[in-house]
Amino acid sequence: MLHYAVVFLVIALIAAVFGFGGIAAGAVSIAKILFFVFIVLAVIAFIFGRGRP
């Protein structure tokens, strides 16, 4: 999931360089959502994974 967030961030940067503001804004918002979902899932996996020996 972190991979997809980075991909959308790169798409946003390339779109911003070429002047496509709407596409860049959309890609940035998708990248932010994916990044925060990744962080939440990583924290949940860390918390529940610690209980096992």
C-alpha positions in Angstrom: 0.0 0.0 0.0 2.9 2.3 0.7 4.1 1.6 -2.8 0.8 2.9 -4.3 1.0 6.0 -2.2 4.5 6.7 -3.6 3.3 6.0 -7.1 0.4 8.5 -6.8 2.8 11.1 -5.3 5.1 10.7 -8.3 2.2 11.0 -10.6 1.1 14.2 -8.8 4.6 15.7 -9.1 4.8 14.9 -12.8 1.3 16.3 -13.4 2.2 19.5 -11.5 5.4 20.0 -13.5 3.4 19.8 -16.8 0.7 22.1 -15.4 -2.2 19.8 -14.8 -3.4 21.2 -11.5 -6.6 19.2 -11.2 -4.9 15.9 -11.8 -2.1 16.7 -9.4 -4.5 17.7 -6.7 -6.5 14.5 -7.1 -3.3 12.3 -7.1 -2.0 14.1 -4.0 -5.3 13.5 -2.1 -5.3 9.8 -3.1 -1.6 9.5 -2.0 -2.4 11.1 1.4 -5.3 8.7 2.0 -3.3 5.7 1.1 -0.4 6.8 3.3 -2.6 7.3 6.3 -4.3 3.9 5.7 -0.9 2.4 5.6 0.1 4.0 8.9 -3.1 2.8 10.6 -2.7 -0.7 9.3 1.0 -0.8 10.3 0.2 0.4 13.9 -2.5 -2.2 14.2 -0.2 -4.9 12.9 2.5 -3.8 15.4 0.1 -3.8 18.3 -1.5 -7.2 17.6 1.7 -8.8 16.4 3.5 -8.1 19.8 1.2 -10.5 21.7 2.5 -13.6 20.0 5.8 -15.2 21.2 
